[in-house]
Amino acid sequence: MAVERLDPALDKLIPADAKIEVLAEGFKWSEGPVWNAKTGELLFSDVPNNVIHAWKDGKIRDVMRPSGYSGDDPAWRSSGSNGLAFDAVGRLLIAEHGDRRVSALMEDGGKIPVADRFEGKRFNSPNDIAVHSSGAIYLTDPIYGLPKGEEDPAREIDYCGVFRVGTDGVVSLVTKELERPNGLAFSPDEKTLYVANSHNPRAIILAVSIGKDGMATATKVFFDTKNLEGKGSPDGLKVDAAGHLWATGPGGLLIISPQGKLLGRVLTGKATANVAFGGKDGKTVFLTAHDTLVRFKIF
């Protein structure tokens, strides 16, 4: 693993002597990392194994098993939890592939559904989550958790959408123009919602302008990965305080300026699913890279 430096601006973000460490390995497909500041742990999903793990001080423990599918049909090969996030009141939100909903983990260990339908139709398989400062929850809903994908007979929504769950529980469609919406993250001013499209014919990151009502007012292609080599496609996203987009994609992790310029990549050598900031000072980057959990320090 190595850092590919394409612009001097990256030197202000990632130290020249940054060490990329593999913290744990042996997972089937690690996903959805989120830092739990209360416990000092990194939580993440192993989607095919239907489990949420926690990493701390070199040790892994199970937080929840099963994590995203409560049934027993072996056809649901990607049935577990995927994206994780904390809501405005500190509850862990879980994108559940198999149970086709977003749920919240309660203090007693139980889960309650946050949203599972739009206009009476069940979601395909919620993939990732972003929480707005207003308390509204945004989610992507591709078909990766359905055993037969877009042809699955259980499918009820015939597109892959980005949805908003208001604080009143009302679910609204933000956009349905992406073939496979995946990771999503807000700009620091929350006027832009970035959404990755994990679709090789159009492997882009979309910028969605968000109005005062929380809905889309315009969209544009923010970054196109078509000319990049390496395993993986646009997937998980996070934005730092200065507005840089840290996006998993071809080769590993892409670091993109607020203006849409690629500053460099962290090359992992394998398809990389998602990214999170964490550590006591928030200056550690964690990557879920296929079967591994990786970290490195930033400025």
TORLUM-707120 format. One record per residue: residue number from 1; chain; x, y, z of N, C-alpha, C in turn; residue in one letter. Coordinates in steps of 0.1 Angstrom, whole numbers, plus 2048, in hexadecimal, padded with zeros to 3 digits. Layout:
NODE   nr  kette  npx  npy  npz  capx  capy  capz  cpx  cpy  cpz  rest
NODE  NUM      A    X    Y    Z     X     Y     Z    X    Y    Z     a
...
END
This chain:
NODE   nr  kette  npx  npy  npz  capx  capy  capz  cpx  cpy  cpz  rest
NODE    1      A  808  7F4  800   800   800   800  809  80C  800     m
NODE    2      A  804  817  7F9   80C   823   7F7  804  82F  7F5     a
NODE    3      A  809  83B  7F7   803   847   7F4  808  84C  7E6     v
NODE    4      A  7FE  84F  7DD   802   854   7D0  7FF  863  7D1     e
NODE    5      A  809  86B  7CF   808   87A   7D1  807  881  7C3     r
NODE    6      A  7FC  887  7C0   7FA   88D   7B3  7FA  89C  7B3     l
NODE    7      A  7F9  8A2  7BF   7F9   8B0   7C1  7FF  8B4  7CE     d
NODE    8      A  807  8BE  7CF   80E   8C2   7DB  804  8C5  7E7     p
NODE    9      A  7F8  8C8  7E3   7EE   8CA   7EE  7EB  8BE  7F7     a
NODE   10      A  7EE  8B2  7F1   7EC   8A6   7F9  7F6  8A6  805     l
NODE   11      A  802  8AC  803   80C   8AC   80E  807  8B3  81B     d
NODE   12      A  7FD  8BB  819   7F7   8C2   825  7ED  8BA  82C     k
NODE   13      A  7E9  8AF  826   7DF   8A6   82B  7E4  899  830     l
NODE   14      A  7ED  893  829   7F3   886   82C  802  888  82E     i
NODE   15      A  808  885  83A   816   887   83C  81F  87E  832     p
NODE   16      A  82B  883  82F   834   87C   826  837  86F  82C     a
NODE   17      A  838  86D  839   83C   861   83F  830  858  844     d
NODE   18      A  824  85B  83E   818   854   843  81A  845  841     a
NODE   19      A  817  83E  84C   817   82F   84C  80A  829  84A     k
NODE   20      A  808  821  841   7FB   81B   83E  7FB  80D  845     i
NODE   21      A  7F3  80B  84F   7F3   7FF   857  7E6  7F6  854     e
NODE   22      A  7E8  7E9  853   7DD   7E0   853  7DA  7DC  862     v
NODE   23      A  7CE  7E0  867   7CB   7DE   874  7C5  7D0  877     l
NODE   24      A  7BE  7CB  86D   7B7   7BE   86E  7B4  7B9  860     a
NODE   25      A  7B2  7AC  85F   7AF   7A6   851  7A8  799  853     e
NODE   26      A  7A3  794  848   79C   787   848  78D  789  847     g
NODE   27      A  788  795  843   77A   797   842  776  794  833     f
NODE   28      A  769  792  831   764   78F   823  763  79C  81B     k
NODE   29      A  75D  7A6  821   75C   7B3   81A  759  7BE  825     w
NODE   30      A  763  7C4  82A   762   7CE   834  75C  7DB  82F     s
NODE   31      A  754  7E2  837   74C   7ED   832  748  7F6  83E     e
NODE   32      A  743  802  83A   73C   80B   843  743  810  84F     g
NODE   33      A  750  813  84F   757   817   85C  752  824  862     p
NODE   34      A  751  824  86F   74D   830   876  753  830  883     v
NODE   35      A  759  83C  887   760   83D   894  756  840  89F     w
NODE   36      A  756  838  8AA   74E   83A   8B6  756  841  8C0     n
NODE   37      A  754  84E  8C1   75C   857   8CA  75A  853  8D9     a
NODE   38      A  74E  84E  8DC   74B   84B   8EA  753  83F  8EF     k
NODE   39      A  755  835  8E7   75D   829   8EB  76B  829  8E5     t
NODE   40      A  76E  832  8DC   77C   832   8D6  77E  826  8CD     g
NODE   41      A  773  821  8C7   774   816   8BE  770  81A  8B0     e
NODE   42      A  775  812  8A6   770   813   898  766  808  896     l
NODE   43      A  75A  80B  892   750   801   88E  750  7FF  87F     l
NODE   44      A  74E  7F3  87B   74E   7F1   86C  746  7E4  86A     f
NODE   45      A  741  7E2  85E   739   7D7   85A  742  7CD  852     s
NODE   46      A  73E  7C0  853   743   7B6   84A  736  7B1  843     d
NODE   47      A  733  7B6  837   726   7B4   831  722  7A6  82F     v
NODE   48      A  72A  79E  828   726   790   826  725  787  833     p
NODE   49      A  72C  78B  83D   72C   784   84A  721  789  853     n
NODE   50      A  71A  793  84F   70E   798   856  712  79C  865     n
NODE   51      A  71C  7A4  866   721   7A7   873  727  7B6  874     v
NODE   52      A  725  7BC  87F   72C   7C9   882  737  7C6  88C     i
NODE   53      A  743  7CA  888   74F   7C8   891  752  7D6  897     h
NODE   54      A  75A  7D5  8A2   761   7E1   8A8  76F  7DE  8A9     a
NODE   55      A  778  7E8  8A5   786   7E7   8A7  78B  7F1  8B1     w
NODE   56      A  794  7EC  8BA   79A   7F5   8C4  7A7  7EF  8C9     k
NODE   57      A  7B1  7F7  8C8   7BE   7F3   8CE  7C2  7E5  8C9     d
NODE   58      A  7C0  7E2  8BC   7C5   7D6   8B7  7BC  7CA  8B8     g
NODE   59      A  7B0  7CC  8BF   7A7   7C1   8C1  79A  7C3  8BA     k
NODE   60      A  794  7B8  8B5   787   7B9   8AE  77C  7B2  8B7     i
NODE   61      A  771  7B8  8B8   766   7B2   8BF  759  7B3  8B7     r
NODE   62      A  750  7AA  8B8   743   7AB   8B2  73A  7B4  8B9     d
NODE   63      A  734  7BD  8B2   72A   7C7   8B8  71C  7C1  8B5     v
NODE   64      A  719  7BC  8A9   70C   7B6   8A6  70D  7AB  89B     m
NODE   65      A  707  7A0  89E   706   795   895  6F9  78E  897     r
NODE   66      A  6F0  78D  88E   6F0   793   880  6EE  7A2  881     p
NODE   67      A  6F3  7A9  877   6F3   7B7   877  6EA  7BE  86D     s
NODE   68      A  6E7  7B7  862   6DF   7BD   858  6D4  7B4  851     g
NODE   69      A  6D5  7A7  854   6CB   79E   84F  6C7  794  85A     y
NODE   70      A  6BA  794  85D   6B5   78B   868  6B0  77E  863     s
NODE   71      A  6B0  77C  856   6AB   76F   850  6B6  765  84F     g
NODE   72      A  6B3  759  848   6BC   74F   847  6BE  749  839     d
NODE   73      A  6BA  751  82F   6BB   74D   821  6C9  74F  81C     d
NODE   74      A  6D0  744  818   6DE   746   814  6E0  74E  807     p
NODE   75      A  6D5  750  800   6D6   758   7F4  6DA  766  7F6     a
NODE   76      A  6D7  76B  803   6DB   779   806  6E9  77A  809     w
NODE   77      A  6F2  779  7FF   700   778   801  706  785  806     r
NODE   78      A  700  790  803   705   79D   808  6FA  7A3  811     s
NODE   79      A  6F7  79C  81B   6EB   79F   823  6ED  7A7  82F     s
NODE   80      A  6F9  7A9  834   6FC   7AF   840  6FB  7BE  840     g
NODE   81      A  6FF  7C4  84B   6FF   7D3   84C  70A  7D8  842     s
NODE   82      A  708  7E5  83E   712   7EB   835  716  7F8  83C     n
NODE   83      A  711  804  837   715   811   83D  710  812  84B     g
NODE   84      A  718  819  853   715   81D   861  718  82C  863     l
NODE   85      A  710  831  86C   711   840   86F  70A  842  87D     a
NODE   86      A  70E  84D  883   708   851   88F  6FE  85D  88C     f
NODE   87      A  6F2  85C  892   6E8   866   890  6EA  872  899     d
NODE   88      A  6E1  87C  899   6E2   888   8A0  6E2  886  8AF     a
NODE   89      A  6DC  87B  8B4   6DB   878   8C2  6E5  86D  8C6     v
NODE   90      A  6EE  869  8BD   6F8   85F   8C1  6F5  851  8BF     g
NODE   91      A  6E9  84E  8B9   6E6   840   8B6  6EE  83B  8AA     r
NODE   92      A  6F2  82E  8AA   6F8   828   89E  6ED  825  894     l
NODE   93      A  6EF  82B  888   6E6   828   87D  6EC  81D  874     l
NODE   94      A  6E4  813  86F   6E9   808   868  6E2  806  85B     i
NODE   95      A  6E9  806  850   6E3   803   843  6E3  7F4  842     a
NODE   96      A  6D7  7EE  842   6D5   7DF   842  6D1  7DA  834     e
NODE   97      A  6DB  7D3  82E   6D8   7CE   821  6CC  7C4  820     h
NODE   98      A  6CE  7B9  828   6C4   7AF   828  6B6  7B2  82D     g
NODE   99      A  6B5  7BA  838   6A8   7BE   83D  6A3  7CB  836     d
NODE  100      A  6AB  7D1  82D   6A7   7DB   824  6A2  7E7  82B     r
NODE  101      A  6AA  7EC  834   6A5   7F8   83C  6B1  7FF  842     r
NODE  102      A  6AF  80B  848   6B8   811   851  6B3  810  85F     v
NODE  103      A  6BB  80B  868   6B6   809   876  6BF  811  87F     s
NODE  104      A  6BB  813  88B   6C3   81A   896  6C5  810  8A1     a
NODE  105      A  6D1  810  8A6   6D4   807   8B2  6D1  80F  8BF     l
NODE  106      A  6C9  809  8C7   6C5   80F   8D4  6CF  80C  8DF     m
NODE  107      A  6CE  813  8EA   6D7   811   8F5  6D6  803  8FB     e
NODE  108      A  6CA  7FD  8FA   6C9   7EF   900  6CD  7E4  8F6     d
NODE  109      A  6D2  7E8  8EB   6D7   7DF   8E1  6CD  7DB  8D7     g
NODE  110      A  6C1  7DF  8D8   6B7   7DC   8CE  6B7  7E6  8C2     g
NODE  111      A  6B1  7E3  8B7   6B1   7EB   8AC  6A2  7F0  8A9     k
NODE  112      A  6A1  7FC  8A4   694   800   89F  696  805  891     i
NODE  113      A  68B  803  888   68C   808   87A  68B  817  87A     p
NODE  114      A  694  81D  871   693   82B   86F  68B  82E  862     v
NODE  115      A  68E  826  858   687   826   84B  689  81A  843     a
NODE  116      A  67E  815  83D   680   809   834  678  809  828     d
NODE  117      A  671  815  826   668   816   81A  668  824  814     r
NODE  118      A  665  825  807   662   832   801  655  830  7F9     f
NODE  119      A  64B  839  7FD   63E   838   7F6  638  82A  7F7     e
NODE  120      A  63A  823  802   635   816   804  63C  80B  7FF     g
NODE  121      A  647  80D  7F8   64F   803   7F2  65C  801  7F9     k
NODE  122      A  660  7F4  7FB   66C   7F1   803  678  7F6  7FC     r
NODE  123      A  682  7FA  803   68F   7FE   7FD  695  7F1  7F7     f
NODE  124      A  69F  7F3  7EE   6A6   7E8   7E8  6B0  7E2  7F2     n
NODE  125      A  6BA  7E9  7F6   6C3   7E5   800  6CC  7F1  804     s
NODE  126      A  6C7  7F9  80E   6CF   805   813  6DE  802  815     p
NODE  127      A  6E6  80B  80F   6F4   808   80F  6FD  811  818     n
NODE  128      A  6FA  81E  817   702   827   81F  6F9  833  824     d
NODE  129      A  6FF  83A  82E   6F7   844   836  6FF  851  838     i
NODE  130      A  6F9  85C  837   6FF   869   83B  6F5  870  844     a
NODE  131      A  6F9  877  84E   6F0   87E   857  6F2  88D  856     v
NODE  132      A  6E8  894  854   6E8   8A3   853  6E7  8A9  861     h
NODE  133      A  6EC  8B5  863   6EC   8BB   870  6DE  8BD  875     s
NODE  134      A  6D4  8BE  86C   6C6   8C0   86F  6C0  8B3  876     s
NODE  135      A  6C7  8A8  875   6C2   89B   87A  6BD  893  86E     g
NODE  136      A  6BB  898  863   6B6   890   857  6C1  886  853     a
NODE  137      A  6BC  87B  84E   6C5   870   84B  6C4  86D  83C     i
NODE  138      A  6CF  86D  835   6D0   86A   827  6D6  85C  824     y
NODE  139      A  6D0  855  81B   6D4   847   818  6D4  844  809     l
NODE  140      A  6DD  83B  806   6DD   836   7F8  6D7  828  7F8     t
NODE  141      A  6D1  824  7EC   6C9   818   7EC  6CC  810  7DE     d
NODE  142      A  6D8  80B  7DC   6DA   803   7D1  6D4  7F5  7D2     p
NODE  143      A  6D8  7EC  7CA   6D2   7DE   7CA  6DC  7D3  7CE     i
NODE  144      A  6E8  7D7  7D4   6F2   7CE   7D7  6EE  7C3  7E1     y
NODE  145      A  6E5  7C6  7EA   6E1   7BC   7F4  6D6  7B2  7EF     g
NODE  146      A  6D1  7B5  7E4   6C6   7AC   7DE  6CD  7A0  7D7     l
NODE  147      A  6C9  793  7DA   6D0   788   7D5  6D1  788  7C5     p
NODE  148      A  6C6  78D  7BF   6C7   78D   7B0  6C8  79B  7AA     k
NODE  149      A  6CD  7A4  7B3   6CF   7B2   7AE  6C3  7B9  7A9     g
NODE  150      A  6C4  7C0  79E   6B9   7C7   798  6AE  7BE  793     e
NODE  151      A  6B0  7B2  791   6A6   7A8   78D  6A0  7A1  798     e
NODE  152      A  6A3  7A4  7A4   69D   79D   7B0  68E  79E  7B1     d
NODE  153      A  687  793  7B2   678   794   7B3  673  79B  7BF     p
NODE  154      A  67B  79D  7C9   677   7A4   7D5  679  7B3  7D4     a
NODE  155      A  67E  7B7  7C9   681   7C6   7C7  673  7CD  7C5     r
NODE  156      A  672  7D9  7CC   666   7E0   7CB  668  7EE  7C5     e
NODE  157      A  674  7F4  7C7   677   801   7C1  680  7FE  7B5     i
NODE  158      A  67C  803  7A9   682   7FF   79C  68E  809  799     d
NODE  159      A  693  810  7A2   69F   818   7A0  6A7  818  7AD     y
NODE  160      A  6B3  81D  7AC   6BC   81E   7B7  6BD  82D  7BC     c
NODE  161      A  6B7  830  7C7   6B6   83E   7CA  6BE  842  7D6     g
NODE  162      A  6BF  850  7D7   6C4   856   7E3  6B8  85C  7EB     v
NODE  163      A  6B7  859  7F7   6AB   85D   7FF  6AE  865  80B     f
NODE  164      A  6A5  86D  810   6A6   875   81C  69B  871  825     r
NODE  165      A  69F  86E  832   695   86B   83D  695  878  846     v
NODE  166      A  68A  87F  846   689   88B   84E  688  888  85D     g
NODE  167      A  689  892  865   688   88F   873  67A  88C  877     t
NODE  168      A  670  88E  86E   663   889   870  660  87B  86B     d
NODE  169      A  66B  875  866   669   867   861  665  866  852     g
NODE  170      A  662  871  84C   65E   871   83E  66A  86E  835     v
NODE  171      A  668  865  82B   672   861   822  670  868  815     v
NODE  172      A  67A  86F  80F   679   876   803  684  871  7F9     s
NODE  173      A  681  872  7EC   68B   86E   7E2  693  87B  7DF     l
NODE  174      A  6A1  87A  7E1   6AA   885   7DE  6AD  884  7CF     v
NODE  175      A  6B2  879  7CA   6B5   877   7BC  6B5  868  7B8     t
NODE  176      A  6B2  866  7AC   6B2   858   7A7  6BA  857  79A     k
NODE  177      A  6C3  861  798   6CB   861   78B  6D7  859  78B     e
NODE  178      A  6DB  853  796   6E7   84A   796  6E3  83B  795     l
NODE  179      A  6EA  834  78E   6E7   826   78C  6EA  81E  798     e
NODE  180      A  6F5  821  7A0   6F8   819   7AC  6FD  823  7B6     r
NODE  181      A  6F5  82B  7BC   6F9   834   7C7  6FF  82D  7D2     p
NODE  182      A  70A  831  7D8   711   82A   7E2  714  833  7EE     n
NODE  183      A  721  836  7F0   725   83F   7FB  720  84D  7F9     g
NODE  184      A  71E  854  804   719   862   803  71E  86A  80F     l
NODE  185      A  721  877  80D   726   87F   818  723  88E  815     a
NODE  186      A  721  896  81F   71F   8A4   81D  72B  8AD  81D     f
NODE  187      A  72B  8B8  816   735   8C2   817  734  8C9  824     s
NODE  188      A  73F  8D0  829   73E   8D6   836  733  8DF  838     p
NODE  189      A  72E  8E6  82E   723   8F0   82F  716  8E9  82D     d
NODE  190      A  716  8DC  82A   70A   8D3   827  702  8D8  81B     e
NODE  191      A  707  8E0  813   700   8E5   807  702  8DB  7FB     k
NODE  192      A  70B  8D2  7FD   70E   8C8   7F3  70E  8BA  7F9     t
NODE  193      A  707  8B1  7F2   708   8A3   7F6  70F  89B  7EB     l
NODE  194      A  71A  895  7EE   722   88D   7E5  71D  87F  7E5     y
NODE  195      A  71B  879  7D9   716   86B   7D9  71F  864  7CE     v
NODE  196      A  724  858  7D3   72C   850   7CA  723  847  7C2     a
NODE  197      A  726  845  7B5   71F   83C   7AC  728  830  7A9     n
NODE  198      A  725  824  7AF   72D   818   7AD  729  811  7A1     s
NODE  199      A  72A  817  796   725   811   789  730  814  77F     h
NODE  200      A  737  809  77B   743   80B   772  740  812  765     n
NODE  201      A  735  811  75F   733   819   753  732  828  756     p
NODE  202      A  72F  82C  762   72E   83A   766  733  83B  775     r
NODE  203      A  740  839  776   746   838   784  749  846  788     a
NODE  204      A  73F  84D  78E   741   85C   791  73D  85E  79F     i
NODE  205      A  741  86A  7A3   73C   870   7B0  733  87C  7AC     i
NODE  206      A  727  87C  7B1   71D   886   7AD  71C  890  7B9     l
NODE  207      A  71B  89D  7B5   719   8A7   7BF  70B  8AC  7BE     a
NODE  208      A  703  8AA  7C9   6F5   8AE   7CA  6F4  8BB  7D2     v
NODE  209      A  6EF  8C5  7CC   6EC   8D2   7D3  6E0  8D0  7DC     s
NODE  210      A  6E1  8D3  7E9   6D6   8D1   7F2  6D0  8DE  7F7     i
NODE  211      A  6C3  8E0  7F5   6BC   8EC   7F9  6B9  8EC  807     g
NODE  212      A  6B3  8F7  80C   6AF   8F9   81A  6A5  8EF  81E     k
NODE  213      A  69E  8E9  815   694   8DF   819  69A  8D1  819     d
NODE  214      A  6A7  8D0  817   6AE   8C3   818  6AE  8BB  80B     g
NODE  215      A  6A8  8C1  801   6A6   8B9   7F4  6AF  8BF  7E9     m
NODE  216      A  6B1  8B7  7DE   6BA   8BB   7D4  6B5  8C6  7CC     a
NODE  217      A  6BE  8D0  7C8   6BA   8DB   7C0  6C2  8DA  7B2     t
NODE  218      A  6CD  8D3  7B2   6D5   8D1   7A6  6DF  8C6  7A8     a
NODE  219      A  6E4  8C0  79D   6EE   8B6   79E  6F9  8B8  793     t
NODE  220      A  705  8B4  796   70F   8B4   78C  71A  8A9  78F     k
NODE  221      A  721  8A5  785   72C   89C   787  737  8A3  78E     v
NODE  222      A  73B  89F  79A   746   8A5   7A1  754  89F  79D     f
NODE  223      A  754  891  79B   760   88B   798  75D  87E  790     f
NODE  224      A  765  87C  785   763   870   77D  770  867  77F     d
NODE  225      A  76E  85A  782   77A   852   785  77E  849  779     t
NODE  226      A  778  84C  76D   77A   843   762  788  841  75D     k
NODE  227      A  790  84B  760   79E   84B   75B  7A8  845  765     n
NODE  228      A  7A3  841  771   7AC   83C   77B  7AD  82D  77A     l
NODE  229      A  7B9  828  77D   7BB   819   77D  7BB  814  78B     e
NODE  230      A  7B8  807  78C   7B8   801   799  7AB  7FB  79D     g
NODE  231      A  7AB  7F2  7A6   79F   7EA   7AA  796  7F4  7B2     k
NODE  232      A  789  7F1  7B0   77F   7F8   7B7  778  803  7AF     g
NODE  233      A  76D  808  7B4   765   812   7AE  760  81C  7B9     s
NODE  234      A  75A  827  7B5   756   831   7BF  74D  82A  7C9     p
NODE  235      A  750  82C  7D6   748   825   7E1  746  82E  7EC     d
NODE  236      A  74E  82D  7F7   74C   835   803  752  842  802     g
NODE  237      A  74C  84C  809   751   85A   809  751  860  817     l
NODE  238      A  75B  869  819   75A   872   825  760  87F  821     k
NODE  239      A  75C  88A  828   761   897   825  768  89D  831     v
NODE  240      A  774  8A3  830   77A   8A8   83B  776  8B7  83E     d
NODE  241      A  77A  8BD  848   776   8CA   84C  779  8D5  842     a
NODE  242      A  783  8D3  83A   787   8DC   82F  780  8DA  822     a
NODE  243      A  778  8CF  822   770   8CD   816  776  8C3  80C     g
NODE  244      A  782  8BD  80F   788   8B3   807  77F  8A6  807     h
NODE  245      A  77D  8A0  7FC   776   893   7FB  77F  887  7FC     l
NODE  246      A  77D  87E  805   785   872   806  77C  867  802     w
NODE  247      A  77F  862  7F6   775   859   7EF  77C  84C  7EB     a
NODE  248      A  777  840  7EF   77C   834   7EA  778  832  7DB     t
NODE  249      A  781  82C  7D4   77F   82B   7C5  78B  823  7BF     g
NODE  250      A  78D  824  7B2   797   81D   7AB  7A5  81F  7B2     p
NODE  251      A  7AB  814  7B6   7B8   814   7BC  7B8  814  7CB     g
NODE  252      A  7AD  819  7D1   7AD   81A   7E0  7A5  826  7E5     g
NODE  253      A  7AC  830  7EA   7A6   83C   7EF  7AA  848  7E7     l
NODE  254      A  7A0  850  7E2   7A3   85C   7DA  7A2  868  7E4     l
NODE  255      A  7AB  872  7E3   7A9   87E   7EA  7A7  88A  7E0     i
NODE  256      A  79C  890  7E1   797   899   7D6  795  8A7  7DD     i
NODE  257      A  79A  8B2  7D7   798   8BF   7DC  78A  8C3  7DB     s
NODE  258      A  786  8CE  7E2   778   8D3   7E1  774  8D7  7D3     p
NODE  259      A  77F  8DA  7CB   77C   8DE   7BD  77C  8D3  7B4     q
NODE  260      A  77D  8C6  7B9   77C   8BB   7B0  789  8B6  7AA     g
NODE  261      A  795  8BA  7B0   7A2   8B6   7AA  7A7  8AA  7B3     k
NODE  262      A  7AC  8A0  7AC   7B2   894   7B3  7BF  898  7B8     l
NODE  263      A  7C1  898  7C5   7CE   89B   7CB  7D7  88F  7CC     l
NODE  264      A  7D1  884  7CE   7D9   878   7CF  7D1  86C  7D3     g
NODE  265      A  7D7  860  7D5   7D0   854   7D9  7D8  84D  7E3     r
NODE  266      A  7D1  845  7EB   7D7   83B   7F4  7D4  82E  7ED     v
NODE  267      A  7DF  828  7E8   7DE   81C   7E0  7DE  810  7E9     l
NODE  268      A  7D3  809  7EA   7D2   7FD   7F2  7D4  7F0  7EB     t
NODE  269      A  7D3  7F0  7DE   7D5   7E3   7D7  7C9  7DA  7D6     g
NODE  270      A  7BE  7DF  7DC   7B2   7D7   7DC  7A6  7E0  7DC     k
NODE  271      A  79A  7DB  7D8   78E   7E3   7D8  78B  7E8  7E6     a
NODE  272      A  789  7F5  7E8   788   7FB   7F5  77A  801  7F6     t
NODE  273      A  773  7FD  801   765   800   802  762  80E  808     a
NODE  274      A  769  811  813   764   81D   81A  76F  823  823     n
NODE  275      A  76C  82E  828   776   836   82F  770  83E  83B     v
NODE  276      A  777  840  846   772   847   851  77E  84F  858     a
NODE  277      A  77B  85A  85E   784   861   866  782  85D  875     f
NODE  278      A  78D  85C  87C   78B   858   88A  798  85A  892     g
NODE  279      A  798  853  89D   7A3   855   8A7  79F  860  8B1     g
NODE  280      A  7A7  862  8BB   7A4   86C   8C5  7A4  87A  8C0     k
NODE  281      A  7AC  87D  8B6   7AD   88A   8B0  7A6  88B  8A3     d
NODE  282      A  7A0  880  89E   79A   880   891  7A4  880  885     g
NODE  283      A  7B0  87E  888   7BB   87F   87E  7BF  871  879     k
NODE  284      A  7B7  867  87B   7BA   85A   876  7B0  857  86B     t
NODE  285      A  7B5  852  860   7AC   84D   855  7AB  83E  856     v
NODE  286      A  79F  839  856   79D   82A   856  797  826  848     f
NODE  287      A  79C  81B  843   797   816   836  792  808  838     l
NODE  288      A  786  805  833   782   7F7   831  785  7F3  823     t
NODE  289      A  790  7EB  821   795   7E7   814  794  7D8  812     a
NODE  290      A  789  7D5  80C   785   7C7   809  786  7BE  816     h
NODE  291      A  790  7B7  818   791   7AE   823  798  7B3  82F     d
NODE  292      A  79C  7C0  82E   7A5   7C6   839  79F  7D3  83F     t
NODE  293      A  7A5  7D6  84A   7A2   7E3   850  7B0  7EA  851     l
NODE  294      A  7B1  7F7  84C   7BD   7FE   84A  7BC  80B  851     v
NODE  295      A  7C8  811  855   7C8   81F   85A  7D5  826  857     r
NODE  296      A  7D4  833  857   7E0   83C   856  7DC  849  85C     f
NODE  297      A  7E7  851  85F   7E4   85E   866  7E5  869  85B     k
NODE  298      A  7DD  874  85E   7DD   880   856  7E0  88C  85F     i
NODE  299      A  7E3  897  858   7E5   8A4   860  7D8  8A9  866     f
END
